[in-house]
Structures are given as structure tokens and as C-alpha cells.
Amino acid sequence: MSDEVLRAFLLWLPAGTLVPFLLCWRTGSSARLAVIEATIFALGGLLIYPTLLGLISARFFDRPNPEVLFVFGFLLATLTLLGFRRRMRQLQRGRYS
């Protein structure tokens, strides 16, 4: 196994799946909501945002750094979850608009 594949399995995969679940669960979400939030984070942080950022940065750079793309993907996924939690709180309070 190459060094990059090993790094992906030991660093990026747990950082994108297990850590968000534990953080969501420990910060007050139920187990079910923590799974939903961790899934949103994993899809955004490991798949959607790095892919979009890679497509955009490929236009400007010869070889974009994948690790930087994942860091920015995780940042955008975190902002997405903060927006998700804010909207969920609004819905629980009864504000639907």
C-alpha cells in the first residue's frame, strides 16, 4: 500500500466520519441526529466540496494539492453543519420562515 493510501485511511477517513459523529454527539445531538450530521459532513467534506474546489483550482493551478482541498472541504462542511444546526433550532422554536 502506498503512503498516500495509508494516510487517507488513517487520517482523512476517520477525520471525515468518526470525529464529526463524536463531536456532534458530544455537543448535544441525539445519536440519530449525530449520524445525520456526520453523514452530511462526510459527503460534503470528503466528496462534494473537495471535488468542486479541485475542479475550480485546476483552472488556475497545474496540480492542486489534494490535502489543501480536503482542509478547505472540511471547513466548508463545518460551515454547512453550523447552518444546518441553526435552521434546526429555528424549526424547533416554531419559526418556519
Backbone as JSON, one array per atom type, in Angstrom:
{
  "sequence": "MSDEVLRAFLLWLPAGTLVPFLLCWRTGSSARLAVIEATIFALGGLLIYPTLLGLISARFFDRPNPEVLFVFGFLLATLTLLGFRRRMRQLQRGRYS",
  "N": [[0.84, -1.17, 0.0], [0.53, 2.22, -0.81], [2.05, 5.24, 0.51], [0.34, 7.44, 0.4], [-2.22, 6.29, 0.22], [-2.35, 4.93, 2.63], [-2.2, 7.13, 4.39], [-4.61, 8.33, 3.74], [-6.48, 6.47, 4.7], [-5.84, 6.4, 7.42], [-5.93, 9.04, 8.3], [-7.63, 10.96, 6.84], [-10.1, 9.63, 6.38], [-11.09, 8.78, 9.02], [-11.17, 11.38, 10.12], [-13.14, 12.53, 8.62], [-15.41, 11.07, 9.15], [-15.75, 9.51, 11.68], [-14.84, 11.32, 13.7], [-16.48, 13.69, 13.27], [-19.0, 12.54, 13.92], [-18.65, 11.86, 16.66], [-18.14, 14.41, 17.73], [-20.54, 15.78, 17.15], [-22.36, 14.24, 18.58], [-21.41, 14.55, 21.19], [-21.85, 17.24, 21.55], [-24.49, 17.66, 22.08], [-26.38, 16.62, 20.29], [-28.79, 14.12, 19.44], [-28.25, 10.56, 19.09], [-29.23, 9.72, 16.62], [-29.52, 12.15, 15.17], [-26.86, 12.92, 15.23], [-25.71, 11.01, 13.56], [-26.89, 11.75, 11.14], [-25.85, 14.37, 10.86], [-23.09, 13.77, 10.78], [-23.04, 12.3, 8.43], [-23.77, 14.24, 6.54], [-21.55, 15.91, 6.86], [-19.49, 14.14, 6.05], [-20.18, 13.59, 3.37], [-20.07, 16.18, 2.29], [-17.48, 17.14, 3.13], [-15.66, 15.15, 2.32], [-16.3, 14.44, -0.28], [-18.07, 16.15, -2.02], [-17.34, 19.01, -1.7], [-14.39, 18.98, -1.87], [-14.17, 17.97, -4.48], [-15.47, 19.93, -6.06], [-13.87, 22.17, -5.41], [-11.44, 21.23, -6.38], [-11.98, 21.06, -9.13], [-12.37, 23.77, -9.69], [-9.89, 24.88, -8.88], [-8.15, 23.57, -10.6], [-8.28, 24.96, -12.89], [-6.7, 27.16, -12.41], [-4.29, 26.31, -11.3], [-1.53, 24.1, -11.96], [-1.18, 21.52, -10.74], [-3.24, 20.95, -8.27], [-3.01, 20.81, -4.69], [-4.07, 18.01, -3.02], [-4.46, 17.67, -0.24], [-4.81, 20.24, 0.76], [-7.16, 20.87, -0.53], [-8.92, 19.1, 0.78], [-8.78, 20.09, 3.39], [-9.95, 22.64, 3.07], [-12.39, 21.71, 2.15], [-13.34, 20.4, 4.44], [-13.61, 22.63, 6.07], [-15.65, 24.07, 4.72], [-17.67, 22.13, 4.95], [-18.02, 22.13, 7.71], [-19.06, 24.7, 8.08], [-21.43, 24.31, 6.68], [-22.71, 22.45, 8.36], [-23.02, 24.03, 10.66], [-24.87, 25.9, 9.72], [-26.96, 24.12, 9.21], [-27.57, 23.22, 11.82], [-28.38, 25.64, 12.94], [-30.68, 26.19, 11.45], [-32.23, 23.97, 12.2], [-32.64, 24.55, 14.92], [-34.2, 26.84, 14.67], [-36.48, 25.75, 13.5], [-37.34, 24.09, 15.56], [-38.07, 25.96, 17.45], [-40.28, 27.04, 16.34], [-40.26, 28.88, 14.31], [-40.8, 29.13, 11.02], [-40.01, 30.4, 8.75]],
  "CA": [[0.0, 0.0, 0.0], [1.35, 3.42, -0.89], [2.0, 6.14, 1.64], [-0.84, 8.29, 0.28], [-3.42, 5.5, 0.53], [-2.3, 4.71, 4.07], [-2.54, 8.4, 5.01], [-6.04, 8.55, 3.53], [-7.24, 5.61, 5.6], [-5.54, 6.68, 8.82], [-6.14, 10.43, 8.67], [-8.77, 11.66, 6.25], [-11.35, 8.89, 6.55], [-11.63, 8.99, 10.38], [-11.45, 12.8, 10.33], [-14.36, 12.9, 7.92], [-16.57, 10.25, 9.52], [-15.87, 9.21, 13.11], [-14.67, 12.52, 14.52], [-17.7, 14.51, 13.26], [-20.06, 11.87, 14.68], [-18.39, 12.01, 18.09], [-18.32, 15.81, 18.1], [-21.97, 16.1, 17.12], [-23.0, 13.52, 19.68], [-20.96, 15.14, 22.45], [-22.3, 18.63, 21.67], [-25.9, 17.75, 22.38], [-27.27, 15.97, 19.33], [-29.13, 12.72, 19.71], [-27.44, 9.66, 18.26], [-29.78, 9.73, 15.26], [-29.16, 13.41, 14.54], [-25.41, 12.91, 15.06], [-25.44, 10.22, 12.35], [-27.28, 12.59, 10.0], [-24.87, 15.44, 10.73], [-21.82, 13.19, 10.34], [-23.2, 11.93, 7.02], [-23.69, 15.49, 5.78], [-20.15, 16.33, 6.9], [-18.68, 13.23, 5.24], [-20.47, 13.82, 1.95], [-19.55, 17.49, 1.9], [-16.06, 17.3, 3.39], [-14.82, 14.15, 1.64], [-16.7, 14.19, -1.66], [-18.6, 17.24, -2.83], [-16.54, 20.23, -1.67], [-13.06, 18.83, -2.48], [-14.3, 17.8, -5.93], [-15.75, 21.23, -6.65], [-12.68, 23.0, -5.26], [-10.43, 20.7, -7.3], [-12.33, 21.48, -10.49], [-12.12, 25.21, -9.81], [-8.46, 25.18, -8.78], [-7.44, 23.01, -11.76], [-8.25, 26.01, -13.91], [-5.69, 28.16, -12.07], [-3.03, 25.67, -10.89], [-1.22, 22.91, -12.75], [-1.53, 20.36, -9.9], [-3.68, 21.38, -6.94], [-2.65, 19.94, -3.57], [-5.29, 17.38, -2.51], [-4.64, 17.86, 1.2], [-5.37, 21.58, 0.94], [-8.55, 20.78, -0.96], [-9.68, 18.44, 1.83], [-8.88, 21.0, 4.53], [-10.98, 23.62, 2.74], [-13.64, 20.96, 2.09], [-13.78, 20.21, 5.82], [-14.05, 23.94, 6.55], [-16.97, 24.33, 4.14], [-18.62, 21.18, 5.53], [-18.3, 22.61, 9.05], [-19.99, 25.82, 7.93], [-22.72, 23.74, 6.29], [-23.34, 21.89, 9.56], [-23.45, 25.12, 11.53], [-26.11, 26.39, 9.13], [-27.96, 23.07, 9.42], [-27.98, 23.26, 13.22], [-29.12, 26.88, 13.15], [-32.01, 26.01, 10.87], [-32.96, 23.01, 13.03], [-33.07, 25.26, 16.13], [-35.31, 27.71, 14.28], [-37.66, 24.91, 13.3], [-37.79, 23.6, 16.86], [-38.69, 27.08, 18.16], [-41.54, 27.36, 15.72], [-40.1, 29.83, 13.21], [-40.72, 28.33, 9.8], [-39.61, 31.19, 7.59]],
  "C": [[0.9, 1.24, 0.0], [1.13, 4.31, 0.33], [0.75, 7.02, 1.6], [-2.12, 7.55, 0.62], [-3.48, 5.24, 2.03], [-2.69, 5.98, 4.82], [-4.04, 8.68, 4.87], [-6.87, 7.72, 4.51], [-7.03, 5.93, 7.07], [-5.87, 8.1, 9.25], [-7.46, 10.98, 8.14], [-10.09, 10.93, 6.45], [-11.9, 9.01, 7.98], [-11.97, 10.45, 10.65], [-12.74, 13.23, 9.66], [-15.58, 12.11, 8.33], [-16.72, 10.1, 11.03], [-15.78, 10.45, 13.99], [-15.91, 13.42, 14.46], [-18.86, 13.86, 14.02], [-19.87, 12.07, 16.17], [-18.58, 13.45, 18.55], [-19.79, 16.21, 18.13], [-22.69, 15.47, 18.3], [-22.67, 14.15, 21.02], [-21.46, 16.57, 22.64], [-23.82, 18.74, 21.76], [-26.85, 17.12, 21.39], [-27.61, 14.57, 19.8], [-28.28, 11.84, 18.8], [-27.91, 9.66, 16.81], [-29.39, 11.0, 14.51], [-27.65, 13.5, 14.33], [-25.01, 12.1, 13.83], [-25.77, 11.04, 11.11], [-26.26, 13.69, 9.78], [-23.52, 14.91, 10.26], [-21.88, 12.76, 8.88], [-23.12, 13.17, 6.13], [-22.24, 15.97, 5.73], [-19.29, 15.45, 5.99], [-18.92, 13.45, 3.76], [-19.89, 15.15, 1.48], [-18.04, 17.57, 2.0], [-15.16, 16.34, 2.65], [-15.13, 14.0, 0.16], [-17.04, 15.45, -2.44], [-17.68, 18.45, -2.86], [-15.13, 20.04, -2.23], [-13.12, 18.66, -4.0], [-14.55, 19.14, -6.61], [-14.53, 22.16, -6.56], [-11.56, 22.54, -6.2], [-10.72, 21.1, -8.73], [-12.06, 22.97, -10.7], [-10.63, 25.5, -9.8], [-7.65, 24.59, -9.93], [-7.36, 24.02, -12.88], [-7.08, 26.96, -13.68], [-4.33, 27.57, -11.72], [-2.81, 24.42, -11.73], [-1.61, 21.64, -12.0], [-1.94, 20.84, -8.53], [-3.32, 20.34, -5.88], [-3.93, 19.33, -2.98], [-5.52, 17.61, -1.02], [-5.22, 19.23, 1.5], [-6.84, 21.59, 0.53], [-9.42, 20.13, 0.11], [-9.82, 19.33, 3.06], [-9.96, 22.05, 4.27], [-12.35, 22.95, 2.61], [-14.21, 20.73, 3.48], [-14.28, 21.53, 6.41], [-15.44, 24.28, 6.01], [-18.03, 23.38, 4.7], [-18.98, 21.58, 6.96], [-19.28, 23.78, 9.01], [-21.38, 25.34, 7.51], [-23.43, 23.17, 7.5], [-23.79, 22.96, 10.54], [-24.75, 25.74, 11.02], [-27.25, 25.41, 9.33], [-28.48, 23.11, 10.86], [-28.79, 24.52, 13.53], [-30.55, 26.76, 12.64], [-32.85, 25.03, 11.69], [-33.46, 23.68, 14.32], [-34.24, 26.18, 15.82], [-36.59, 26.9, 14.1], [-38.22, 24.39, 14.62], [-38.49, 24.71, 17.66], [-40.02, 27.49, 17.53], [-41.46, 28.41, 14.63], [-39.87, 29.05, 11.94], [-40.28, 29.14, 8.59], [-38.17, 31.6, 7.67]]
}
